[in-house]
Amino acid sequence: MKTKISKSQEEVWGWKEKSFKDLEKITENERVGYIEEKTRDIIERIKKKKKELV
């Protein structure tokens, strides 16, 4: 029996893999900046989608 993997889960795995590759060759301070930037982007997208639903 084949396990069904959702598109959302595949996207998360893709983001995780890309993040690991992006972060493996930079300094700790650069990693923190990268994570802060990505987090801000995600928060803005969530806020935008939330406004669209209202």
N, CA and C atoms as a LAMMPS dump frame, in Angstrom:
ITEM: TIMESTEP
0
ITEM: NUMBER OF ATOMS
162
ITEM: BOX BOUNDS ff ff ff
-5.0000000000000000e+02 5.0000000000000000e+02
-5.0000000000000000e+02 5.0000000000000000e+02
-5.0000000000000000e+02 5.0000000000000000e+02
ITEM: ATOMS id mol type element x y z
1 1 1 N 0.847 -1.187 0
2 1 2 C 0 0 0
3 1 3 C 0.888 1.244 0
4 2 1 N 0.566 2.179 -0.856
5 2 2 C 1.354 3.388 -1.004
6 2 3 C 0.787 4.487 -0.096
7 3 1 N 1.675 5.163 0.619
8 3 2 C 1.256 6.245 1.494
9 3 3 C 1.058 7.516 0.673
10 4 1 N -0.055 8.195 0.907
11 4 2 C -0.34 9.427 0.195
12 4 3 C 0.301 10.596 0.942
13 5 1 N 1.083 11.38 0.234
14 5 2 C 1.735 12.542 0.807
15 5 3 C 1.088 13.786 0.208
16 6 1 N 0.641 14.67 1.091
17 6 2 C -0.054 15.865 0.607
18 6 3 C 0.908 16.831 -0.079
19 7 1 N 0.344 17.653 -0.929
20 7 2 C 1.137 18.663 -1.626
21 7 3 C 1.762 19.626 -0.614
22 8 1 N 1.01 19.95 0.42
23 8 2 C 1.527 20.851 1.452
24 8 3 C 2.752 20.268 2.132
25 9 1 N 2.707 18.982 2.447
26 9 2 C 3.842 18.338 3.101
27 9 3 C 5.061 18.325 2.188
28 10 1 N 4.843 18.078 0.912
29 10 2 C 5.951 18.102 -0.046
30 10 3 C 6.567 19.497 -0.13
31 11 1 N 5.721 20.542 -0.08
32 11 2 C 6.225 21.914 -0.102
33 11 3 C 7.077 22.194 1.135
34 12 1 N 6.609 21.764 2.299
35 12 2 C 7.359 21.977 3.543
36 12 3 C 8.718 21.295 3.459
37 13 1 N 8.747 20.074 2.973
38 13 2 C 10.01 19.354 2.839
39 13 3 C 10.947 20.084 1.878
40 14 1 N 10.39 20.615 0.802
41 14 2 C 11.191 21.372 -0.159
42 14 3 C 11.784 22.628 0.466
43 15 1 N 10.965 23.362 1.224
44 15 2 C 11.451 24.563 1.9
45 15 3 C 12.547 24.218 2.898
46 16 1 N 12.329 23.141 3.628
47 16 2 C 13.311 22.718 4.631
48 16 3 C 14.64 22.36 3.963
49 17 1 N 14.581 21.606 2.894
50 17 2 C 15.799 21.21 2.189
51 17 3 C 16.529 22.429 1.63
52 18 1 N 15.779 23.347 1.023
53 18 2 C 16.387 24.566 0.478
54 18 3 C 17.024 25.388 1.59
55 19 1 N 16.352 25.502 2.721
56 19 2 C 16.897 26.267 3.844
57 19 3 C 18.204 25.667 4.337
58 20 1 N 18.25 24.351 4.494
59 20 2 C 19.479 23.701 4.933
60 20 3 C 20.621 23.981 3.96
61 21 1 N 20.34 23.895 2.671
62 21 2 C 21.376 24.151 1.662
63 21 3 C 21.828 25.61 1.698
64 22 1 N 20.875 26.526 1.878
65 22 2 C 21.21 27.95 1.928
66 22 3 C 22.053 28.286 3.161
67 23 1 N 21.809 27.588 4.266
68 23 2 C 22.446 27.935 5.532
69 23 3 C 23.764 27.217 5.812
70 24 1 N 24.058 26.143 5.124
71 24 2 C 25.208 25.327 5.499
72 24 3 C 26.558 25.991 5.267
73 25 1 N 26.626 26.982 4.397
74 25 2 C 27.917 27.578 4.055
75 25 3 C 28.07 29.025 4.519
76 26 1 N 27.226 29.484 5.422
77 26 2 C 27.333 30.863 5.895
78 26 3 C 27.571 30.89 7.407
79 27 1 N 27.994 32.053 7.906
80 27 2 C 28.312 32.186 9.329
81 27 3 C 27.048 32.192 10.178
82 28 1 N 27.24 32.033 11.476
83 28 2 C 26.097 32.006 12.396
84 28 3 C 25.313 33.317 12.348
85 29 1 N 26.011 34.446 12.318
86 29 2 C 25.317 35.743 12.258
87 29 3 C 24.511 35.877 10.966
88 30 1 N 25.059 35.407 9.871
89 30 2 C 24.331 35.447 8.598
90 30 3 C 23.114 34.522 8.654
91 31 1 N 23.241 33.398 9.332
92 31 2 C 22.101 32.482 9.487
93 31 3 C 20.951 33.146 10.232
94 32 1 N 21.309 33.845 11.312
95 32 2 C 20.275 34.528 12.095
96 32 3 C 19.565 35.558 11.225
97 33 1 N 20.32 36.324 10.461
98 33 2 C 19.719 37.311 9.567
99 33 3 C 18.816 36.662 8.527
100 34 1 N 19.267 35.553 7.957
101 34 2 C 18.483 34.814 6.967
102 34 3 C 17.159 34.352 7.583
103 35 1 N 17.239 33.772 8.764
104 35 2 C 16.033 33.265 9.433
105 35 3 C 15.077 34.411 9.757
106 36 1 N 15.629 35.539 10.238
107 36 2 C 14.776 36.7 10.533
108 36 3 C 14.062 37.191 9.271
109 37 1 N 14.793 37.27 8.176
110 37 2 C 14.211 37.735 6.91
111 37 3 C 13.094 36.808 6.447
112 38 1 N 13.361 35.508 6.458
113 38 2 C 12.352 34.541 6.017
114 38 3 C 11.132 34.567 6.929
115 39 1 N 11.368 34.726 8.235
116 39 2 C 10.259 34.774 9.185
117 39 3 C 9.391 36 8.921
118 40 1 N 10.028 37.154 8.683
119 40 2 C 9.264 38.358 8.365
120 40 3 C 8.422 38.17 7.108
121 41 1 N 9.017 37.553 6.084
122 41 2 C 8.284 37.299 4.835
123 41 3 C 7.057 36.418 5.085
124 42 1 N 7.233 35.375 5.87
125 42 2 C 6.132 34.458 6.167
126 42 3 C 5.037 35.168 6.941
127 43 1 N 5.412 35.97 7.933
128 43 2 C 4.424 36.71 8.727
129 43 3 C 3.625 37.651 7.837
130 44 1 N 4.301 38.345 6.927
131 44 2 C 3.599 39.254 6.017
132 44 3 C 2.617 38.498 5.119
133 45 1 N 3.023 37.336 4.62
134 45 2 C 2.104 36.541 3.777
135 45 3 C 0.899 36.075 4.573
136 46 1 N 1.11 35.675 5.821
137 46 2 C -0.004 35.242 6.666
138 46 3 C -0.96 36.404 6.91
139 47 1 N -0.415 37.567 7.228
140 47 2 C -1.261 38.747 7.461
141 47 3 C -2.069 39.091 6.213
142 48 1 N -1.424 39.02 5.048
143 48 2 C -2.103 39.334 3.797
144 48 3 C -3.251 38.356 3.538
145 49 1 N -2.982 37.065 3.735
146 49 2 C -4.037 36.065 3.517
147 49 3 C -5.17 36.241 4.513
148 50 1 N -4.82 36.59 5.743
149 50 2 C -5.846 36.81 6.773
150 50 3 C -6.75 37.974 6.379
151 51 1 N -6.171 39.056 5.863
152 51 2 C -6.966 40.21 5.429
153 51 3 C -7.871 39.835 4.256
154 52 1 N -7.378 38.975 3.372
155 52 2 C -8.183 38.555 2.22
156 52 3 C -9.398 37.741 2.658
157 53 1 N -9.277 37.049 3.76
158 53 2 C -10.382 36.226 4.235
159 53 3 C -11.469 37.027 4.935
160 54 1 N -11.129 38.218 5.374
161 54 2 C -12.088 39.054 6.114
162 54 3 C -12.975 39.824 5.188
